[in-house]
Amino acid sequence: MSKTKLALDVVTDLRNLAGSIESLVFTLESNQTDSVATVEKKQTKENKEAKKPEQPPIAKLPSLEDVRAKLAALSQAGKQVQVKELITGFGAKKLSDIPTEKYPELLEEAEKL
């Protein structure tokens, strides 16, 4: 393996690590916000339950970690160029720039690779 290839692999790994750290920080911040919101929800939940009709559950969107894992597997399988093209095809420079609502479409395209 050439030194250039090893250097590119290190760069890819560092980008993946940075994205994972970013996701971790986002999750931790969300959990802190959720704790405060939970207290407020408990106070108003009893009143709303009596008035609110039951609604079907909203489909869960894939998480950033799910998408990152799929794209990382493809990259490790030698499809780094295609993965990069897929990300830029969604108008982003990096995976975390893609809006969450686009993740199902991104995963669908990734399955085609």
Helices and strands as residue ranges (DSSP letters): H 3-51, H 64-76, H 80-89, G 95-97, G 100-102, H 103-112
